[in-house]
């Protein structure tokens, strides 16, 4: 057994004690460390049998089994762990009980460039291997740089899949529909383009594009009505939460509420005809990451509220689903929050990059 495997063998037993209280508008909450020892964790997903899958940006997919074992899943694709790229999100579809499919997003070499890819494999019965992993989507027109890959994976109610992609540090490409940069794409589970995508059949447009004009959306979730929302990084100021409309242009880099890091003005201002306004924006930037819209299972008063992790201010931002008023949930555990999801129990799980741990928030 490798040293890394030995270190990881502690799993739940070493961590399943409350470590801190967190003050909130819903009263004092308990923050429990579920597992630690992760190296740059990026995405987390619950396995229906009670386990948990966690991605590490360097290229590992870790299975926290319901019985307390921890294994490194074999059969994961080779990734380009460069800059902000690597193994990114993980998504388990609703039909997992019959298909055992697991979807991964990752940065992939495409010739001399790098781009965001989406692939799928079948988790073996013992949960230790992704069998028959296959890439089903590759972003057109990659770049050699290591910035702005996106990327979150969300299963729509109709079973299609949304994937968010960043502009790869090439700002104008987010307005160029001949490539996938700065877009939300929508594909079927096999990677085929749905015929009702908004730009199907339009010359000079990649047919997978569902919306465009995004900078670097690293959070995405469905609301309780099945609508897609994304959280995306702005430049200096101007981080956004957007409700996605098929075919819509979200403005980057023509409009923004932020400024370039040099202090220079971005584009043409904060609004332009034909470009969407954000539902909420942060200034100063919080560096938004994973995103979840809450069911209300444990906290009915938070039903429909939006939770977004912050990589900058060591907190989780809770936005009221009606007014967008913000509450900042902060404790010593909420350091550089990379992902936020709702657990099957209704608890809130979040990944902290600061200490490489998975935490659970309960009443």
Phi, psi and omega per residue, in radians:
X1 nan 2.343 -3.121
X2 -1.244 2.799 3.099
X3 -1.027 -0.678 3.141
X4 -1.109 -0.714 3.111
X5 -1.128 -0.681 3.111
X6 -1.094 -0.773 -3.132
X7 -1.098 -0.591 -3.095
X8 -1.439 -0.192 -3.011
X9 -1.176 -0.272 -3.115
X10 -1.146 -0.684 3.117
X11 0.733 -2.280 -2.987
X12 -1.157 -0.656 -3.033
X13 -1.029 -0.603 -3.106
X14 -1.425 -0.165 -2.948
X15 -2.253 -0.084 -2.947
X16 -1.523 0.917 3.045
X17 -2.250 2.460 3.066
X18 -0.995 2.371 -3.091
X19 -1.987 -0.323 -3.105
X20 -2.932 2.755 3.010
X21 -1.757 2.579 -3.135
X22 -2.190 2.162 3.123
X23 -1.372 2.438 3.128
X24 -2.664 2.988 3.086
X25 -1.160 -0.305 3.102
X26 -1.684 0.212 -3.126
X27 1.771 -3.051 3.139
X28 -1.265 2.346 3.129
X29 -1.954 2.707 3.097
X30 -1.808 2.286 3.092
X31 -1.898 2.080 -3.083
X32 -2.030 2.299 3.052
X33 -1.369 2.091 -3.114
X34 -1.548 -0.764 -3.126
X35 -2.785 2.646 3.128
X36 -2.443 -2.985 -3.123
X37 1.496 0.207 3.139
X38 -1.426 2.600 3.114
X39 -1.910 1.838 -3.110
X40 0.923 1.043 3.109
X41 -1.130 2.544 -3.060
X42 -2.177 -0.794 -3.088
X43 -2.349 2.630 3.118
X44 -2.414 2.520 3.141
X45 -2.615 2.485 3.103
X46 -1.448 2.343 3.033
X47 -1.580 2.333 -3.063
X48 -0.971 -0.386 -3.141
X49 -1.453 0.104 3.127
X50 1.838 -0.117 3.113
X51 -1.492 -3.090 -3.122
X52 -2.460 2.432 3.008
X53 -1.915 2.352 3.115
X54 -2.271 2.309 3.038
X55 -1.670 2.529 2.955
X56 -1.970 2.409 -3.024
X57 -1.051 -0.495 3.141
X58 -1.197 -0.251 3.047
X59 2.213 0.127 3.133
X60 -1.716 2.446 2.959
X61 -1.958 2.101 -3.032
X62 -1.937 2.289 3.126
X63 -1.851 2.003 2.999
X64 -1.603 1.795 -3.053
X65 -1.290 2.697 -3.134
X66 -1.094 -0.441 -3.125
X67 -1.532 0.094 3.089
X68 1.743 -0.153 3.087
X69 -1.298 2.717 3.030
X70 -2.273 2.210 -3.135
X71 -2.289 2.659 2.993
X72 -1.570 2.090 -3.062
X73 -1.298 2.239 3.091
X74 -1.470 2.836 3.092
X75 1.513 0.172 3.105
X76 -1.314 2.510 -3.095
X77 -1.171 2.700 3.016
X78 -1.216 2.314 -3.093
X79 -2.083 2.823 3.017
X80 -1.726 1.690 -3.129
X81 -1.496 1.371 -3.051
X82 -2.299 2.265 -3.118
X83 1.027 -2.137 3.125
X84 -1.555 0.013 -3.097
X85 -1.552 2.980 3.132
X86 2.563 -2.683 2.993
X87 -1.411 2.158 -2.946
X88 -1.945 -1.778 -2.978
X89 -1.602 2.846 3.060
X90 -2.311 2.418 3.127
X91 -2.432 2.289 3.062
X92 -1.882 2.070 -3.091
X93 -1.285 2.916 -3.064
X94 -1.153 -0.429 -3.110
X95 -1.619 0.387 -3.092
X96 -0.978 -0.644 -3.088
X97 -0.991 -0.542 -3.139
X98 -1.786 -0.481 -3.074
X99 -1.804 -0.508 -3.049
X100 0.993 0.492 3.138
X101 -1.397 2.520 3.068
X102 -2.297 2.258 -3.141
X103 -1.818 2.425 3.117
X104 -2.245 2.496 2.940
X105 -1.938 2.576 -3.024
X106 -2.854 2.796 3.054
X107 -1.540 2.287 -2.963
X108 -2.238 2.455 3.048
X109 -1.299 2.289 3.107
X110 -2.264 1.588 -3.022
X111 1.222 -2.126 3.131
X112 -1.699 0.156 -3.104
X113 -2.209 3.094 -3.116
X114 -2.259 2.427 3.123
X115 -2.595 2.927 -3.137
X116 -1.371 2.376 -3.139
X117 -2.226 2.779 3.081
X118 -2.238 2.319 3.125
X119 -2.485 2.969 -3.066
X120 -2.524 2.489 3.039
X121 -2.505 2.946 -3.116
X122 -1.780 2.157 3.117
X123 -1.264 2.179 -3.099
X124 -1.069 2.822 -3.089
X125 -1.023 -0.561 3.124
X126 -1.583 0.038 3.049
X127 1.245 0.402 -3.072
X128 -1.940 -0.084 -3.053
X129 -2.601 2.498 2.947
X130 -1.640 1.958 -3.061
X131 -1.597 2.375 3.051
X132 1.099 0.618 -3.108
X133 -1.035 2.374 -3.069
X134 -2.426 2.309 3.031
X135 -1.335 2.233 -3.102
X136 -1.972 -0.180 3.103
X137 -2.648 2.441 3.041
X138 -2.352 2.200 3.133
X139 -1.066 2.312 3.094
X140 -1.316 2.484 3.093
X141 1.085 1.343 3.032
X142 -1.392 3.126 3.106
X143 -2.367 2.856 -3.106
X144 -1.446 -0.247 -3.111
X145 -1.297 3.023 -3.066
X146 -1.958 0.430 -3.054
X147 -1.944 2.659 2.843
X148 0.994 1.086 3.051
X149 -1.519 -0.163 -2.908
X150 1.545 -2.349 -0.043
X151 -2.688 2.302 3.061
X152 -1.987 2.628 3.118
X153 -1.990 2.292 3.121
X154 -2.354 2.318 3.031
X155 -1.532 2.164 3.095
X156 -1.308 2.891 -3.140
X157 -1.080 -0.486 -3.129
X158 -1.523 0.112 3.101
X159 1.555 -0.122 3.023
X160 -1.290 2.972 -3.042
X161 -2.155 2.288 2.999
X162 -1.703 2.460 3.027
X163 -2.346 2.273 3.125
X164 -1.651 2.447 -3.138
X165 -2.276 2.416 3.077
X166 -1.460 3.038 -3.090
X167 -1.420 0.016 3.110
X168 1.074 0.419 3.122
X169 1.380 0.058 3.100
X170 -1.899 1.594 -2.944
X171 -0.958 -0.867 -3.072
X172 -1.058 -0.436 -3.082
X173 -1.147 -0.346 3.116
X174 -1.196 -0.306 3.083
X175 -1.789 0.028 -3.079
X176 -1.819 1.837 -3.064
X177 -1.369 0.112 3.026
X178 -1.390 -0.129 3.051
X179 -2.325 3.037 -3.084
X180 -1.707 0.030 -3.057
X181 -1.158 2.442 3.109
X182 1.153 0.619 -3.068
X183 -2.282 2.796 2.813
X184 -1.759 2.199 3.111
X185 -1.903 2.741 -3.137
X186 -2.335 2.192 3.122
X187 -2.371 2.856 2.970
X188 -1.318 2.993 -3.070
X189 -1.115 -0.312 3.091
X190 -1.621 -0.089 -3.080
X191 1.678 -0.127 3.113
X192 -1.231 2.536 3.130
X193 -1.333 2.223 3.058
X194 -1.120 2.430 -3.086
X195 -1.183 -0.294 3.131
X196 -1.704 0.247 2.969
X197 -1.053 2.609 -2.957
X198 -1.164 -0.409 -3.064
X199 -1.966 0.223 3.120
X200 -1.051 2.272 3.110
X201 1.517 -0.073 3.140
X202 -1.546 2.168 -3.138
X203 -1.051 2.527 3.076
X204 1.279 0.355 -3.121
X205 -2.380 2.307 3.044
X206 -1.202 2.194 -2.983
X207 -1.215 -0.309 3.133
X208 -1.300 -0.272 -3.050
X209 -1.152 2.277 3.120
X210 -1.866 -0.684 3.002
X211 -2.622 2.859 -3.069
X212 -2.596 -3.118 -3.082
X213 1.388 0.501 3.105
X214 -1.765 2.653 3.124
X215 -1.581 -1.092 3.132
X216 -2.758 1.387 -3.096
X217 -1.359 1.964 -3.138
X218 -1.944 0.127 3.028
X219 -2.322 2.489 3.102
X220 -2.774 2.511 -3.136
X221 -2.843 2.730 2.990
X222 -1.557 2.481 2.995
X223 -1.460 -3.106 -3.024
X224 -1.256 -0.195 3.062
X225 -1.724 -0.005 3.114
X226 1.605 0.138 3.112
X227 -1.439 2.529 3.128
X228 -1.521 2.360 3.027
X229 -2.174 2.617 3.048
X230 -2.319 2.656 2.988
X231 -2.017 2.302 -3.042
X232 -2.413 2.586 3.120
X233 -1.237 2.294 2.906
X234 -1.560 -2.882 3.030
X235 -1.559 -1.993 3.076
X236 -1.634 1.720 -2.940
X237 1.474 2.826 3.051
X238 1.534 0.259 2.932
X239 -1.027 2.474 -2.976
X240 -2.242 2.658 2.838
X241 -2.005 2.183 -3.096
X242 -2.189 2.397 2.963
X243 -1.578 2.173 -2.944
X244 -1.545 2.219 3.034
X245 -1.922 2.285 -3.118
X246 -1.020 2.302 3.112
X247 1.482 -0.046 -3.036
X248 -1.420 2.678 3.118
X249 -1.885 2.095 -3.072
X250 -1.669 0.184 2.778
X251 1.672 -0.427 -3.075
X252 -1.200 2.360 -0.009
X253 -1.774 0.445 -3.117
X254 -1.349 -0.729 3.089
X255 -2.224 2.599 3.127
X256 -2.939 2.671 3.016
X257 -1.616 0.067 3.113
X258 -1.899 -3.035 3.090
X259 -2.293 2.789 3.041
X260 -1.088 2.759 -3.131
X261 -1.091 -0.359 3.057
X262 -1.304 -0.223 -3.043
X263 1.685 -0.131 -3.117
X264 -1.246 2.689 3.120
X265 -1.166 2.527 3.082
X266 -1.712 2.188 2.985
X267 1.000 -2.331 -2.979
X268 -1.879 0.065 -3.118
X269 2.235 -2.671 -3.052
X270 -1.792 -0.107 -3.140
X271 -2.661 2.682 3.058
X272 -2.795 2.470 3.131
X273 -0.985 2.364 3.118
X274 1.549 -0.005 3.133
X275 -2.123 2.442 -3.007
X276 -1.388 2.610 3.020
X277 -1.638 2.530 3.087
X278 -1.205 2.679 3.015
X279 -1.289 -0.470 3.113
X280 -2.756 2.583 2.987
X281 -2.468 2.686 3.137
X282 -1.931 2.339 3.008
X283 -2.594 1.878 0.205
X284 -1.289 2.833 -3.120
X285 -1.114 2.552 3.048
X286 -1.857 -0.061 -3.037
X287 1.006 1.230 -3.028
X288 -1.238 2.526 -3.128
X289 -2.193 -2.194 -3.085
X290 -1.055 2.714 -2.986
X291 -2.444 2.474 3.119
X292 -2.500 2.494 3.034
X293 -1.987 2.136 -2.831
X294 -1.471 2.463 -3.099
X295 -1.358 -0.398 -3.071
X296 1.600 0.167 -3.012
X297 -1.062 -0.819 3.134
X298 -1.768 -0.489 3.131
X299 -2.176 1.536 -3.108
X300 -0.993 -0.536 -3.126
X301 -1.202 -0.257 3.124
X302 -1.794 0.179 -3.134
X303 -1.027 2.230 3.133
X304 1.438 -0.010 3.135
X305 -1.370 2.716 -3.058
X306 -1.835 2.227 3.106
X307 -1.983 2.208 -3.110
X308 -2.278 2.237 3.078
X309 -1.295 2.630 3.096
X310 -2.049 2.256 3.076
X311 -1.563 -0.041 -3.038
X312 -1.976 -0.779 -2.991
X313 -1.831 0.247 3.029
X314 0.945 0.976 -3.107
X315 -2.801 2.988 2.960
X316 -1.977 2.201 3.124
X317 -1.546 2.142 3.042
X318 -1.826 2.093 3.119
X319 -1.854 2.176 3.075
X320 -1.011 2.234 -3.052
X321 -1.139 -0.231 3.139
X322 -1.841 -0.882 -3.056
X323 -1.679 -0.273 -3.028
X324 1.149 0.243 3.019
X325 -1.085 2.485 -3.011
X326 -1.845 2.411 2.907
X327 -2.116 2.347 -3.131
X328 -1.802 2.041 -3.131
X329 -1.676 1.993 -2.997
X330 -2.404 2.368 3.006
X331 -2.603 3.131 -3.122
X332 -1.202 -0.209 3.114
X333 -1.522 -0.335 -3.007
X334 -1.520 0.824 -3.122
X335 -1.547 2.078 -3.137
X336 0.847 1.238 -3.102
X337 -1.325 2.110 -3.073
X338 -1.668 -0.602 -3.132
X339 -2.528 2.602 3.092
X340 -2.388 2.216 3.066
X341 -2.421 2.869 3.007
X342 -1.615 2.216 3.105
X343 -1.288 2.813 3.116
X344 -0.983 -0.488 -3.138
X345 -1.366 -0.185 -3.012
X346 1.669 -0.115 3.017
X347 -1.176 2.910 3.100
X348 -1.876 2.173 3.053
X349 -1.815 2.474 3.027
X350 -2.507 2.591 3.089
X351 -1.737 2.228 3.071
X352 -1.824 2.128 3.060
X353 -1.305 -0.509 -3.052
X354 -1.009 -0.730 3.132
X355 -2.152 0.227 3.051
X356 1.034 0.833 -3.044
X357 -2.342 2.727 3.000
X358 -1.836 2.254 -3.107
X359 -2.110 2.755 3.080
X360 -2.188 2.329 3.060
X361 -1.858 2.223 3.104
X362 -2.333 2.863 3.106
X363 -1.090 nan nan
